[in-house]
Amino acid sequence: MSSPVPISQLSNSFKQASLSPKKEVSTSPTSSYLDTALRSRALTLNRPKKALKPFSTGDIKMLILENINQTALSTFHKKGYQVEFYKTSLPEEELIEKIKDVHVIGIRSKTKLTANVLKHAKNLIAIGCFCIGTNQVDLEYAGEHGIAVFNSPFCNSRSVAEMTLAEIIFLSRQMGDRSMEMHQGVWNKKSAKCWEVRGKTLGIVGYGHIGSQLSVLTESLGMHVLYYDILSLMSLGNSEQVSTLDELLSNSDFVTLHVPETPETKNMISTPQLAQMKDGAYLLNNCRGSVVDIPALVEALKLGKLAGAALDVYPAEPRKNGPDFQDGLFPEIEQLKTLKNVILTPHIGGSTEEAQSAIGIEVSHTLSNYINEGTSTGAVNFPEVALRGLDWDQKNAVRVLYIHQNVPGVLKTVNQILSDHNIEKQFSDSRGNVAYLMTDISDVNLDDIKNIYEKLEGTPFRIITRILY
Ligand SMILES: NC(=O)c1ccc[n+]([C@@H]2O[C@H](COP(=O)([O-])OP(=O)(O)OC[C@H]3O[C@@H](n4cnc5c(N)ncnc54)[C@H](O)[C@@H]3O)[C@@H](O)[C@H]2O)c1
């Protein structure tokens, strides 16, 4: 037998293990089945493609703020972009100065890209939000000025699903309470009203990226899974879709919510729905704070109708970490804190190292696809346009990207300008006042490119012209 390793050495090797480079983290596996756009793009991935570079923009300059994950920086460096990197957001004046000549800016939630900031950005073509939300950007202003905004809404699905799985067991065994008691020096060994989850029924409301992953994880524990969704969705594993929320509520031992925030989901779980649930059932909300009527939940817990609840999201949440959560954000928080078997977490469902890393990979790839191929799939404020890549042996072919006002007559004018060349393929889409036309043409030499670029730049509807060759 080998001699024991001192604990100090063990902790060093743990640190190294967690820091060692990992394989790239995949995004949600369910996205391949849910997202047909991704699926069709994947079909073209294996074809040898010509590597394109932008004409006339010079080197691509990027301003990357808020300590965005290393995975993104490595993608940008590999592509040869010039990256200016800051660990924090910048004060508005400095941001205005820095944004003036960059082509791309990468941010998280703290940098506010208002119209006042964006109007100084003369070369900006894209904004990468390395997070879920995009409220920090004036999306309308950006869209109207041809600036595509990308984010990463689904990279943390697995993290939320795993946390929900853990909470189901924690609630069922009252582990949150036992742990708090031990921290207070109380030994309270008991088995009354503590259950295995095997054989119990889980009801999932919203069978999207998170809900569907959770169904697979919990079925492997021997749970029976029901789900309710406004869409008719194919079940993963042996889970069963039910046709009404009431049917799900009245048949489930655990109910977990994974719907978006919409007018229909506001207070989706209130007194009538709680009354419909089985006596002694558990409720979990890791989606949005507006979905559960908190006073009604407090009442149901106090009356013993529910045996426990887990909340990660709240009707109001503090802006920063610290001890302010009790200071009047919403009154019922004080009561929630006193109730037995109620797990409260500070909106951490999606907060893991893996999710951050996956966000870095996804947004940096989306941005580089937009810069080098013009593909705007996934943009939140902008027409989504994609064409399969130019074949690697197409030497004299170029891709013309033309963002323009959405008015009649544009296609006629543009195709007139391109008419000396063969149009290999062409696709256009519009969103509001802005349209995006992507055209691959062949038999083009460098002088032609310059000529086409200048003519397109001279058209009255043009917002941004880019040519990739
Ligand atoms: N706690 C966290 O940190 C965290 C992290 C990520 C996501 N979220 C939240 O989790 C929720 C789900 O995320 P997702 O990625 O699975 O979303 P998704 O869009 O993939 O899935 C949502 C599902 O809900 C369904 N749905 C919409 N309205 C409905 C309704 N009225 N009734 C029933 N079903 C309805 C949709 O059809 C869809 O299948 C979102 O609200 C998201 O903001 C929370």
The ligand as a Gaussian input file, in Angstrom:
#p B3LYP/6-31G(d) Opt

LIG

0 1
 N      -31.928000      30.022000     -12.673000
 C      -31.085000      30.355000     -13.620000
 O      -29.960000      30.760000     -13.380000
 C      -31.514000      30.205000     -15.057000
 C      -30.555000      29.934000     -16.038000
 C      -30.959000      29.728000     -17.359000
 C      -32.302000      29.856000     -17.700000
 N      -33.213000      30.183000     -16.739000
 C      -34.635000      30.320000     -17.080000
 O      -35.177000      29.031000     -17.274000
 C      -36.322000      29.123000     -18.139000
 C      -36.288000      28.008000     -19.172000
 O      -35.112000      28.105000     -19.947000
 P      -34.894000      27.162000     -21.233000
 O      -33.529000      27.468000     -21.717000
 O      -35.262000      25.758000     -20.933000
 O      -35.961000      27.806000     -22.219000
 P      -36.554000      27.158000     -23.561000
 O      -37.024000      28.295000     -24.371000
 O      -35.614000      26.189000     -24.156000
 O      -37.819000      26.324000     -23.018000
 C      -38.969000      26.931000     -22.492000
 C      -40.144000      26.000000     -22.766000
 O      -41.285000      26.562000     -22.142000
 C      -42.397000      26.394000     -23.010000
 N      -43.444000      27.363000     -22.670000
 C      -43.505000      28.685000     -22.990000
 N      -44.624000      29.229000     -22.462000
 C      -45.275000      28.237000     -21.804000
 C      -46.480000      28.177000     -21.074000
 N      -47.248000      29.256000     -20.913000
 N      -46.853000      26.990000     -20.552000
 C      -46.089000      25.879000     -20.728000
 N      -44.925000      25.871000     -21.420000
 C      -44.517000      27.038000     -21.938000
 C      -41.827000      26.610000     -24.393000
 O      -42.644000      26.059000     -25.407000
 C      -40.468000      25.882000     -24.259000
 O      -40.570000      24.517000     -24.622000
 C      -36.278000      30.534000     -18.732000
 O      -37.199000      31.338000     -18.033000
 C      -34.893000      31.025000     -18.399000
 O      -34.848000      32.427000     -18.232000
 C      -32.852000      30.337000     -15.426000

